[in-house]
Amino acid sequence: MNNPPPPNPSAQLTRALARVLDEGAVAALVTVVEAPRGVGAKILIESMGQRTGTTGDAVFDEALAEHAHAFLATRAEARTLGVAEFAHALEAWSGARVLFERVEPEPRVVVCGAGHVGAALARLAHAVGYRVTLLDDREDFVARERFPETGVELVAAPGWTRQLAEAVGTGRGVYVAVVTRGHNEDEECMKVVLSARPDYVGMIGSRRRTNIVLARLREAGFSDEQLREVRAPVGLDIGAVSPEEVALSILAEIVARRRGGTGASLSAWRRE
């Protein structure tokens, strides 16, 4: 009987990367870029703790895994560090440098409602580089003639629920803006979105309108913890008036959420 071939580390890592992306999960890919030994070694450390690959040193792997979780919490896309900066006790690796890279699904913006603000937001998010899905229960509002940008996915959603659930998926890497034309449409969308727990959810409207919808959702069984995650009214305060300006304020808040920004003025220190 022939013995099975030994596992191929590169193939295992490739399969693990594909799985992380397919599941909508988040992980850190760590590469040894400078060291007396093991340069090029890679280890994939998932947010839930699973690891694929090794540097050949179990203690070093453990130190990398511990710092990988701190790296993921920063929301940075990549960072190169000296081992002495986060594991100074590992003298054998004290002169080594490692590259931490975030692995996550391509960020997507899902816009519910293709009116003036929704249309402007879809176009702006696409221009910035996000994958965009724009939904509306009125088929003519998501006609391709209105959106020549092929990077904007257009979905007619007569009943909202099924199509929106498919668009949001697991919620990982997904930023949802609910900008429909009324309370009832807002509520239908929010029920689907809150169940998926996306990375961001915002809802347009005045304080009164958003309070009405949130109260209905609370009565429907959604917890205060879930409702506190809703940005309502959506967007940053930039004094927006036109649909395009409102879209800019919403996308600015989405970017701040994704990148860990505060939304504050970068020059505020000059006036303190």
N, C-alpha and C positions, 0 to 999 in steps of 0.2 A: 504494500500500500504506500502510495506517495504521500509524504508529509506536506501539509498546506504551506504555502510560501509565507515567510515572515511578514508582519504588517508593515506597510509602507507609510512612514511618518508624514510625508508630504501629502499622500492621498487621504490619510485620516484627517489632516488639518483642512484640506480642501472640502471634504465632506462636512466637517463640523462648521466651517464658515457658511456653506450653502444652507445648512440646517438652521443656523442662527438667523439668517436673512429670511428664510421661508417662514419661520415661526414668528417673525416680527420681534425677535429678542434683541438684547444689547450685550455686547462683549468688548473686551479689550484684547487686541493682538499685540503681544510684547515680543520685540526682537532685540537680541543682543547685538549691538552695532560696534562696540569697541571693548575688547577684553583680552587678557592673556590667552584665553581658550574659549571655545564655544561661540565664536563670532558667527552670526547668522542663525543661531538657534532661535526657534519661535515657540511660543506657548499662547494658546487662546484661552482666555479666562472669562467665563460668562458671568453675568450679573448675579445669577442664582448659585454660582460656585463651581459649576462643572468646568473641568480643564481638559484641553487636548494639547499634546506635545509636552516637551520638557527641555530644560537646559542641560540635563544630565546631573544636576545637583538638587536633591530634594529640598534642602534647606533654602537654597536660592529660589527655587520654584515657589515655596511658601511665602517668601518675602515679596516676590513679584505679585503673587495673587493678592496679598494683603494691600499692596499699594494700588493695584489695578482698580479696586473698589473705590479708593479715594480719587483716583484719576477719573473714573466714570462719573463721579458726583460733581466734578468741576464743569462738565459739559464741553470740555475742550475736545477738538477733533484729533489732535496729536500733540505729543510732548516728549522731548528727549531729556533724560535726567541721568546724572551720575548716581551710581548705586549708593555712594556715601551720603547722598541727600535724603534717602528714605530708609536705608538699612545699614547704618554706619557700623554695626557690629559684625558684618560679614567682611572680615579683613581680606579673605581670599579674592573677593570681587570688588574691593574698595576702589580700584582704578577703572572699573568697567562703566560703560554707558549703555543705556537701554532706551529703545523707542517704544512708547505707548501709543497705540492708534485705536480710536473708537470704531467699532463695527456695529452698524445699525441699519435698518431699512432706509431707503431714500425717503426723506421727509415729504409728506403730502399735505396739501391744503384741500379740505373738503368744504365747499361753499353751498349752503342750503338757501336757495332763492336766487333767481337770475334777474332780479330787477336792476335798477340803476346802480345801487351799491354793490350787489353781488356780482354783477357783470364787471364793474370796475375792479373789484377785489380779485376776481379770477384772472383778469388780464395782468394786473400788477404782480400777483404772486407768481404767475408764469414767467414774467419778465425778470423777476429776481432769481428764478432758478428752481422753484418748487414744482413738483408734479401736482397738477390741479384737477380736481373733479368738481364740476358744477352741476347741481341738480335743481330741478323745478318741477312742480306738478302740472305746469302748463307747457305742453310740448313745443309750442311755437316760440317760447322764451329760450329754449335751448336748441334752436335750429342752428345748423352749422353756418348758415349765411350770416348770422349775427357774430360768429366767432371764427374768423378765418385762421386763428392761431391753432394749429393742429396739436399743440402740446396741451391744450385744455380739453379734458374728457367731458363730454356733454351727456347727461343722463336725464331722460324724461321719467319722472317718478310720480305717477298718478296717485298712488296711495302712500308715498314716502317710505313706508316701513322697510319693505324688502330691498329696494334699491339703495336706500341709505345705509342699511345694515351691511350690505355687500361693499359699499364704498368705504366705510369706516373700518371694517374688518376687526382685527384684534385691538385696534386703537393705538398700537405702538408706532411712534413716529408720525402720528396723524394729528392735524390741527384743524379743528372744525369751527366754522363761523356760521351761525344761524341768522340769516338776514332775510327772512320771508316777509310776506305782506300782511300777516295778521296773527293774533293770539293763537287761534286754533292750529295754524300751520306751525307756529313756533313750538307749541306743546307736542305735536306729533313728532317733530324732528328731535326735540330734546329727550323724549322718552327713549328713542333709539340710541341717541348719542351717549346719554348718561349710562346706559346699560353696558356700553363698550369701554367706558373709562379711557377716552383718548388722552393724549398728552396735553391738549388744550381744547377748551370749548368756550366760545363766546356767543352772546346773543344780543342783537341790536334792539334798541327801543329806549323809551324814556324810563325813568325809575318806576313810574306807575305801571307801565305796560310790562316791564320785566318782573316787577313784584307780583303782578297778577299771574303770570305764567309760572313763576317759581312756587307760588302758593298752590297752584293746581298740581304741580309735580310733587310737592310735599304731601298733598292729599292722596296722590296716586301711589305713595309708598316710598318715594325716594328720600334718603336720609339727609339730615342737615350737613353731614360731612360731604356727601356728593354734591349738594347744591352750593356749598361754599366754593367749590372748584370752578363754578360757572362765572365767567367774566361778563357781568351784565349790569349796566350797559357796557358793551364791548368797546375795546380800543383805548388808546392813550389820549389824554387831554391835550390836543394841539390846536384847539379852537376850530376844528374842521367844520365846514359848511357844505361844500359841494360833494356829490357822490364820490368823486375821485379823492378828495381830501379825507372823507370818512374811511374809504378803503385804505388809504395810507396809514391812518391812525390804527386800524385793525391789524394791518400787516406789521406795523412797528411793534405792536404788543406781541404778536406771534413770534417775531424774531427775538424779542427780548426774552420771552419764555424759553425758546429753544436754546439761546446762547447764554442764558443766565444774566442778562442785562437788567438794569434797574429802570431804564426809561428816563433817568434824570439828565439834565444838561451837563455836557462834558466840561463846560467852562464855568460851572457854578462856583467853583473855588475862587475865581477871580473877584466875585462880588460878596464873599463872606467877610 
